[in-house]
Amino acid sequence: MLRSAINKILFATALILSSLVGAQAQEHAHEGEAHANHEGEAKATKGKFDVGGMIMHHIKDDHGWEFAHGVTLPLPVILYSKDRGLEVFSSSNLAHEATYNGYKNVHGKIHRVNEAGEVDHEAKVYNFSITKNVASLLLSAVIMLLVFSAVSRGYAKNKGKAPSGLQSFLEPIILFVRDEIAKPSIGPKYTKYLPYLLTLFFFILVNNLLGLLPGAANLTGNITVTLVLSVITFLIVTFSGNKHYWLHILKPTGVPVALLPIMIPVEIVGVFMKPLSLMIRLFANITAGHIIILSLLGLIFMANNMGGMGTSLAISPVVLFFTLFLNLIELLVAFLQAFIFTLLTAMYIGSAVEDHHEADHGIGYEGAEAH
């Protein structure tokens, strides 16, 4: 029974992913053609498929949310300047390089232009627009609030009973974060940091999974987002550090006095390298996965340009097979990157809050709890 259920789930997942792959192929084919015929490059690239343009169009942020070719959700543009005050209008007014109310979208950034249509570099405009990544961030926040509000009500309703529904699905993941990440890495003080670790894990996981859908935003592949997550971790570690943590950085034990001028700067640099590594690791892994999948899909349309429809149809099954396989791998990567980011965060917090005897004698959570 269990094996049969697993096989059915895997088969259904494969069917869903194959349909998503086909949707991605059709969507990004139109995107590549649109970029290939961009003004100023039309003569050089007419009839060619612009793979680079298609990939960048997918992974970068935008003022409109394009779900498929011709299906775009205009997002609000919110601008503020001292001379004009607050201005709010739809991003559809700036589509196709149009100028609206003295503003123009130039390479994804909104600038004020003069009467000649040139960018006015002297005008200082503050942009608070709801972009595709911001909209995806708000969507993921709403999803998490709805899901965990339902889980909270389930715990209140089924108090003392076995979990059911969504509660039973998420409880093993929550217990995994608590028992396999927070407790071993932080120790007896884990309860103080568990809410942050759970929020961090599910935020990254939800946005990683949303990013695999056709037309979705590449939120966790945006280095600004990973920077903010890393800065939050850095602040928590910094302000949670006890005296033993700072003494280890400013006066490492067992190091000869002559080496302290070398070791202390190295330790201080290490404090900043930890969040930097978190930022780059998540950004690079998620972005690389998207680029590889989109590059494979681009091979179909490149073959169509070079060898005609016959060549395109010949390689399409092979490309779709590998793209489907990579989509399955990306599902694993979505969970893996959420786990790694949360685990390293917990380890950094644990190194900052552990007691001196734990550092010297290796007494972990279990030993401290026994004492």
N, C-alpha and C positions, 0 to 999 in steps of 0.2 A: 504493500500500500504506500509506504513512504517513498520507495524508489519510483513508483508510478506517478506520485504527486510531484516529485522533484522533476521528473522527465517532462511532465505537462507544463510546469512552471518555466523550465528552460526553453521548451518549444514555443510557448507563448511569448517569452522574452525575445527570442530570435525573430519571431514574426513582427513584433512591435518595432524592434530595432531595424529590421530590414525595410519596413515602411518609412521609418524616420530617415534612413539612409537615402532612400529614393527621394523623399521630400527635400532633404538637404542638397542632393545633386541638382534637382530642378531649380531650387531656390538660388543656389550659388552660381549656376550657369547663367541665369539672368543677371546676377550681380556682376559677374565677370564681364559679360557683354556690355553692360552699362558703363563699367569703368574703362573698357577698351575704347569706347567711343567718346571719352571725355574730351571736352573742348580744348583745343591746343595740341591734342595727340591723335586726332581723328585720322589724319592722313597717314601717320606712321603705323597705327595699330588697327586700322579698319579691317574688320573681318577676323581679327585675331582674338583669342581668349586670354584675358589678362588675369593670370593666376594670382600674381602678387596683389593686384587690386581687390580681387575677390576675397583673399585671405584677410587682408587688412580691414576690409569692410566688415568682416564678421567679428574680428577680435577687438576692434577699437570701439570706443564709446561714440554715441551719436545723439542728436537732438530729436530724432524720430525712431520709433521702434518698428522695424520692418520684419513682419512675421513671414512673409513670402513676397514674391515679386508682385508689385501692385497692391499689396495689402500692408499699409503702413499706418501705425497709430501716431498721430501728431502729439507731441508732448509740449507742455507749456514752457515758454521762454520767459524768464524772470530776470530783468535787468534793472540796475540802479546806477544813476549818475547824479552828480550834484546839480547840474543845470536842468535836467529833465525829471529827476526824481525816480519813482518806481514805475516801470513799464512791464506789462504782462500781455503776451499775445501767443498765438499758436505757432509752432515751428513750421507748419505747412506754408506760412507766408514767406518763408525763406527757402522753400524747396527749389531745386533746379537753379541754384545760384541767383535767385531773385533778390531784389533789394526792397526792403519794407521799412518804412518810417525812418529811413536813414541808416538801417542796419543790413549787414550782409554776412552770410555764413561762408567763411573762407577756410577750407580744409578742416572743417569740423569745429572751428572757433568763430564766434560771432563778434564782429567788429563794426564800429561806426564808420561810415564812409562819407566822403565829401560829395559835392555835386558832380565831380568828374568820375565818381565811382571808385575812387582810390581809398585805401584804408587810412583813416585819420588816426595817426599814432599819438597825437596829443590828447585826444579825448580819453578820459579814464572811465571805463565802464566796468562795474562789478556784476559778474554773471552768477546768478543763483538758480539757474534753470534746472528743471527736472529732466535729466538725460536718461538714456536707456539703462545705464548702470544704476542710476539713482532709483528709477522705477522698479528695476529688478530687486534692488535692496529693500525697498518698501514692500514689494510683493513677498519676499522671503520672510520679512518681519511679520507680516500678516499671517502667513502660513504657520510660522512657529507659534505665534500667539494663539491661533485657533487650535492647533494640534495639542499644545501643552495645556491649554485651558480645558480641553476635553479630557486629557489624561488626568489632570488635577481633579476634575469632577468625578472621574471614574474611581480614583482612589478614595474620595470622600463617600461615594455611593457604595463601593464594594469593600468597605473597611472590614478587615478580618476575613475576607473571602478571596477566592482565587481571582486574579485579574482577567478581564475579558475585553474583546474588541481591540481598539487601538492601544489601550493600556497594556495588554498582553504582548503586543508587537514591539512596543518601545521599551518595556521594562528590562528585557535582557541587555539592550544597548546601554541603558542608564546604569545598570548594575556593572556592566563591563567597564564603563568609564570610571565608576567609583572603585571597583575592586582591583582592576588591572592597571589603571593609570594613576588615579589620585592617591590611594592608600600606599602602594609600594614606593611611589616617587616623592611624596610629601611627608608621609608619616602621620603621627597622631594629630597634627594640626590640619589635616586634609579637609575637614568639614567647612572651614572658613573659605576655602578656595574652590570647593566642588561646584557651586552654582556657576562660577565663571568658566570652569572647565567644561561643564555640560553645555553652556551657551555657546562657547567657542566651537566645540565639536559639532553640534547640530547646525550652527550657522554655516560653517564651512561645508558640511555634508550636503545640506539643502541646496546651497548655491552651486556646488559642484554638480549635483544631479540636474538642477534647472539648466545649467549651462550646456548639457548634452542634448537638449531639445532643439529642434529646428527653429531658427530665428531667435533663439534665446540670447540673453546678454552674457558676456564673458566676465562676470563680476569677480570671481576669485582669480582670474587671469589678468586682473587690472592691478598693477603694482601699487597704486594709491591705496586700494583697499587692503592689500596685504601689509602695506606700511602701517596703516592705522592699527590693524590687529597686533602687529609686532610692537608698536609703541605702547599700546595698552599693556601687553605682557611685560615690557621693559619697566613701565611705571610700577606695576604690581610687584615685580621682583625687587626693584630698587627701594621702594618704601616698606617692603616686608623684611628686608635684610636685617639680621641681628648683628651684634657687635662682632661675633666670630666670623661672620661672612665678610664684613668690611676689614677686619684685621687680617684675614687671609689674603685680601686684595692688596692692602696697603703695607702689610708686614708679613709676607708668607713665612710660615714656620719651616725651619730646617734649611733655609736658604742662607748661604754665607753673606755677610754684610757687604762684601765687595760686589756681589751680584745683584743686590737690591736695586741699584739704579737701572738695571736692565729688566729685572723681573717685574717691578712695580708698573712701569709703562705697559709691559706685555699683558699683565693682569687687567689693567684699566681698559686697554684696547679690547680684550676678551669680553668685557662687560657689554660693549657696544656691538661686538661681532655676533653675539648670540641672537639678539633680535634681528640683526641684518641677515643672518643665515635663514631665519624663519621666513622673512619677507621674500627673499629671492627664491627659496626652495618651492614654496607654494605657487608663486607667480610663474616660475619657469616650467614646472611640471604641468600645470593646467594649460598654459599657453602652448607649450610644445605639443601636447596631445591634440589640441584643436588644429594646430598648423599641419600636423601629419595627416589627420583625417581629411582636411580640406584639400591638401595637396594631392592625395589619392583621388578624390572626386574630380579634381581639375584635370587629371590625366585623361579622363573620358572625353572631355571637350577639346583638349589639346589634340588628341588622336583624331577627332572629327575634323579639325582644321587642317591637319597634316595629311591624313590618309582617306578622309571622307567618312560617310556614314558606315560603310562596311567595317573599317578598322575600329571605329568607335564601338560598334555592336560586338566586335570580336573580343575586345579587352574589357567591356563593361562587366560581364559576370565575374571575372577575376578581381577587378577593382572593387566591386560591390562585396565580394566575399571577404577580402582583406579589410575593407571599411567596416563591415559588420563585426569582424573579429576584433578590430581595434576599438569599436564601440563597447564591446563586452569588456575589453581590457580597461577602458576608461571608467566603466562602472566600478571595477575593482580599485582603480586609482582614486576615484572620488572618495571611497571609504578610507583608503590607505593614507591619503594626504590629510584628511581630517584627523585620523588617528595619530600620525606623526607630529603634526603641529601641536595637538593637545598634549601628547606625551612629552615632547621637548619642553613645552611650557611648564608642565607639572614638574619636570626634572629641574628646571631653572628655579622655580619657586622652592622646591625641596632643598636645593643647595643653599638658598638664602635664609631659610627658617630653621634648618636643622640645628640641634644643640651641639655643643663642642664634643661631648663624649660620643655622640653618634658619628661625627666625622672621624674621630680618632680610632674608635674601636669597631666601627661598622655595624652598630646596633641599629637595625632598621625599625620599621613600624611594628613588626611582630614582637621584637625584643623589647621595645619601649613600652608596648601595651602590656607585656608580661610583667615588667617591673612596676 
